[in-house]
Amino acid sequence: MPKAYVFTRYGGPETEALAEVERPVPGPGQILVAVRVAGVNPVDWKLRTGYRRPGDSGEWVFPSVFGSEVSGVVETVGEGVEGFAAGDEVFGNPVAGGYAEYTLLPASLAAHKPAGLSFTDAATLPVAAATAYDGVHQLALPAGATLLVTGAGGGVGAAAVQIARALGLRVVGVAGEGKKEFVESLGAVHVPSGPGWTDRAAEAAPDGIDGVYDLVGGEVLTEAAKLLTDRSKLITAGAPAVDVERLGGTRVTRARTAAVLDAVAQLVVNGDLDPYVTRRFPLTEAGEALRTVEEGHARGKIVIEVAE
């Protein structure tokens, strides 16, 4: 039987296990994919704790497979699927977990992997890069404007900085002192996080901050809002909607379309976006990969290599 990394109930790492699972069968509108690489994201461990994403309803069925983004090769397609066939190289958001040898993708949320895009890089795009892309375009700042990104050293943050730079924006990236070199390599002005960071950000942008893309939430989001004169240019993917709306901003609105996946893939192929995959783990070490992200030690993107 195929293997997958699962959680057996809500809780901490003690609920996780590498298990044998049934090979999925594609339903209408779905494609069965032999997974090559799975991306690792904070939302993966948050779901294990019982976290609900906006729009989620109902309870998880256990054991539940971890993982929100994959790349791989189509095995079979379900009823009504057009545009995909066995042997196609694809990437997208799985229906029920991607830390697995096989998973299902909804055809509507899958894209063909360009020849110039590696399976590794493709697996990092459906969550982090697509979220970054949606948020930067939601702000719709004109070329030359200044965007502040909190959490600029993480997967979404690094992608947001690069996408914004490709659109001609000036970017101020807030991240820990240890990520200074990394954030600057992305093309952003680095501002160390911690007490007094807003003063440092104001100094780094003497002409003002035109937009804020928050990936941290909490007090950081509250402080970031004070840097804006137009709160409609405050968005977050790091805090609940109620928190940002109280400040006059909004959550990032996810497009969740194949067109966005195609767009971010092309940015990588063109050299405008580097997913910065910094560590790779085999499926047998999926727990260690998840700990790296859960404990906040990840820089760039972490992936699980499921197959050659």
Buried (B, 14 or more C-beta within 10 A) or exposed (E): EBBBBBBBEBEEEEBBEBBEBEEBEBBEBBBBBBBBBBBBBBBBBEBBEEEEEEEEEEEBEEBBBBBBBBBBBBBBBBEEBEEBEEEBBBBBBBBBBBBBBBBBBBBEBBBBBBEEBBBBBBBBBBBBBBBBBBBBBBBEBEEEBBBBBBBBBBBBBBBBBBBBBBBEBBBBBBBBEEBBEBBEBBBBBBBBBEEEBBEBBBEBBEEEBBBBBBBBBEEBBBBBBEBBEEBEBBBBBBBEEEBBBEBEBBBBEBBBBBEBBBBBBBBBBEEBBBBBBBBBBEBEBBBEBBBBBBEEEBBBBBBBBBEE
